[in-house]
Amino acid sequence: MIEHPSTLAPFYQGWDVYQQHLIKAIAPLTSEQLALRVAPHLRDIDTLVRHIIGARARWSYYVLQIGDEQLRTIGEWDRPTQPVRSAAELVRGLEITWQALQDALEHWTPADLQEILRDVDEDTQDEETFTRQWVIWHLIEHDMHHGGEISFALGVHQIPAIDL
């Protein structure tokens, strides 16, 4: 008899590995290194990492409705008015947002993937709907896309990039 996983965690194995690679690349960076960018018109490494953290936190807190008030606060880290962060703070933000997602994946079931989730824009009151599956995939692709930008920026400056 074939056993089927009862939670989503086994389906998303590998995302946790990427999370650790991202942390390993970010943790040793100095404030000067976090300020590096590939070109003047592109975001620096600090901004890219804060964007990954902010997006994870917002999607988790507001749409997936997981986590606590701390996620709401971290969800603002990538706003223009927010300060730059140290590597240790960025690592902590990645860990907090990842833990909320990991806890959820360990509780959600495959049937939960089709649940319809709603997001209302605070300014326009426009409502969008998504499946839980779409949101999870979007967070994975978002992590990978911006992680690639971070890795490229590190490599351009001869700093060890994300080691895949």
N, C-alpha and C positions, 0 to 999 in steps of 0.2 A: 504494500500500500504506500502511495506517495504522500508524504507529509507536506503540508503547506504552511508557510510561516504565518503566525497569528498576528504579527505586527509588521510595520513597514521597515523597521531597522535593517533587516537583511537585504532588502531591495536597494538600499542606498549606501551600502558599504562601499567605501572608496571616497566618499565625500569627506568622511572623517580623516582619511589619510591626507587628502588635499589640504584640509584645515591645518594639520600638523606641519605640512610642508610650508604653508603660508606663514605660520607662526615662527618656524625655524628661520625663515628668510628675514622676517621683520624684527625679531627680538634683539639681535646684536646691533641694529642701526643707531647711529648717532643722530642728533637733531640736524646736523648738516647734511647727512645722507638722506634723511627723511624729506628734506627740502629739495632734493634733486629731481629734475624732470628731463624728459627726452628733448623737448623743444620749448621755447618760451611761451608758446600758446597752449601747451598741454599741461595737465594737472601734475603736481608733484606727488611723490610717493605717499607722504602723509595724507594728502587730500584723497588719494585713491583708496587707501586703507580705511580712512574714516567713512568714505562712501560705501564700501562693502559693509562695514559695521552698521552704518545708519540705515541702509536699505534692508539688511537682515532684520534689524530691530523693528523698523516700521511695519514691514510685511508680517512679522511674527506677532507683534502686539495688536495692530489694528485690523488685520485681515484674518490671520490664522487664530487670533485671540489666545495666544499662549504667552507665557512669561508674566512678569510683574511690572510694577511702576518703573523699575530700573531700566527696562527695555524702552519704555516711552522716552525716558531721558536720553539714553544712548542713541535713540533714533534721531536726535537732533545734532549729533556730532558732526555731520557733514554739511550743516548749514553755514552760509558765509560768515555769520557773526560768531561762530564757535572758534575757540583757540586751537592752535596746533597742539598735538599730543606727543608725549614721549613714546618711545618704542614700547616701554613697559605698559603704558596706558592703552596703547593700540592692541597689544597682545591681550590685555585683560578684556577689552571690548570684543575682540574676536572670540575669546573663551566664553564670555557671558552669552553672546548671541548664539554661539554654537551649542552651548549646553541646553538652552531653551529648545532649539531645533532637535537636538539629539533626544531629549526627554520626550518630546512630542512623537518623534518617529518610533520610539519604543512603546508608545501607547496606542497610536493610531493603527487601524487594521486596513487591509487592502480595500475593504468596502468603503472606508472613509475617504478614499481618493476621489470619489465622485461627488462628494458633498459640495453644494454650491455655497460659495462665500461671497460676501458683499463688502464693497468699499465705497464710502461716500466721501467725495471731495469736500473738505470743510469750506472752501471758498465759493465754489459754484453749486454745491449740493448735488452735483451729478453723481449717479450711482453706476458702478461697474460690478459685474459679477464674474467670478472665476471658479474653477473647480480647485479643490485642494491639490490635485495632481499638477495642475498648471502652475500654481504658486510655488510648489516644491521645485518643479523643473526650472522655473524662472529664477529662483534663488541659486540653484546650482549653476545655471548658465551665467548668471550675473557674477558669481564668485570667480568662475573660470575666466570670463572675459576681462574683468578688471585685475584679476591675479596675473593674467598674461601681460597686461600693461605694466604692472609692478615689476614683473620678472624682466621684461624688456628694458625698463628704466634702470634696474639694477645692473643688468648686463652691459648696457651702454657705458655705464660708469665703472666697469670692471669690479663690481661688487658681486659676490656669489648670489645668483638668481634662485628662484624657486626650483628646488631640486626634484624633478620628477623622474 
